[in-house]
């Protein structure tokens, strides 16, 4: 009973797809990261221009925190290591 469970777990772990982004996707994500940097600057400007006595305030801290999380996720994807195909030993070819 234990061997089939272990075998199933090993098979499940080996069948998990890997995530690898293409060069084109990496380039677009890099551009997006740059654009989000500009958005962060605009948010900072808006925060400085805000009327502190206004009844309705934008929560700039929360907005900045969320933007940082998004930027970090994009950075993680850009910096993800690529998985290169591994070398496998050649097959013998003699099955008799």
Secondary structure by P-SEA (a helix, b strand, c coil): caaaaaaaaaaaaaacbbbbbcaaaaaaaaaaaaaaaaaaaaaaaaaaacccccccccaaaaaaaaaaaaaaaaaaaaacccccbbbbcccccccc
